[in-house]
């Protein structure tokens, strides 16, 4: 399944199901096949995504530092980070926030 996010203020954004689901869960939306992020919800969604990115990066750094301190090989993480996956979505959110536009998917 794909998530296709649409808005009048930005071009369509397509995400694979696991990535789209994760982003929607982070911002507190039901990752169902259809949904809406209303313009009034966008500032909170941006803040939640940015916080999740900071937390993920801090956790990765902590795990790597612990492994190095123990003399172990640091673990490998996904080659594409949450930051890389979320930046296009955050850009869409910011454009829609400026325009006062909603974002929908599955419609």
N, C-alpha and C positions, 0 to 999 in steps of 0.2 A: 504494500500500500504506500501511496505517496500522500503527503500533505501539500496542498497548493493554497498558499496564502494569497489573498487578493485584497486590493484596496484601490480606491479612486486616486489616492495621493502617491502611490508607488507602483512600480512594476510587480508582476506576480513573482512569488518566491516559492520554489519547490524544494521540499525536504523529504528525504527517505523517512519511512515510518518511525524507526527507533529514534532518530534525531529530532524529528518534529514532536514526537510524544514527550521526549525529555524536556524540550524547551517549553512545551505547554504545561507540563507538570511543575516545572520550576516557577512559572508565573502564576500557578494556581488555577489553571483552566482545565476543564475536562477534556482529555485528548480523544474525544469521540470523533466520528467521521465528519461531523458538521459542528461549527461553532463560530463565535464572534468575540473579538476583543474590542470593546467599545472605547471610543476616544478618551473617555474619562478614566479608564483603567490603564492607559498606556504609560503614564509616568511611573506607576507602581510596578508595572511589568518590566520596564527598563531597569529600575533599581534592583529588582529581584534577580534578573539575569546578570547584571554587573556584579552583584554580591556573590552569586553562585560561581562565577568565573574566578573571582578573587579567592574564594574558599577552595575551589578545586586546585588552583595553582599553589596555594599554601600547603595543602595536603600532599600534593606531589613532591614539593620541596622537602617537607618534613620526612616523608618516607625515604626519599633518596638520601637525605642527610643521615638518617638512622642507619640505613644499610651501609653507607660509607664508614660511619663510626664503628660499626661492628666488623668491618673488613669484608663485607659481603658485596656481591655484585648488585648494583641498584636495579630495581624492577623496571620493566618496560611498560609504558602506558600506551593508550591508543595513539596512533601516529597523527591523528587529527584531534586537537583539543576542543573542549567546550568553547573556548574563546573563538577559535577558527570557525566553528559551526554556528555560533550565535551572532557573530558580527554582522552578517547580512540581515539577520532578523532584527537586531538592534537598530540597524540603519533604517529598515522599513518602519519600525516603531517610531523612530525620531521624525521621519518624514510625515508620518500620519499624525503624530502629535502636533507638529507645526500646522498642518492643514485641518486639524480637528476631525479627521476621518477615521472610521472604524476599519478593522481588519476582519475578514471572514475566511473560512475554509470549508470545503466540502459542498459549496453551493454553486 
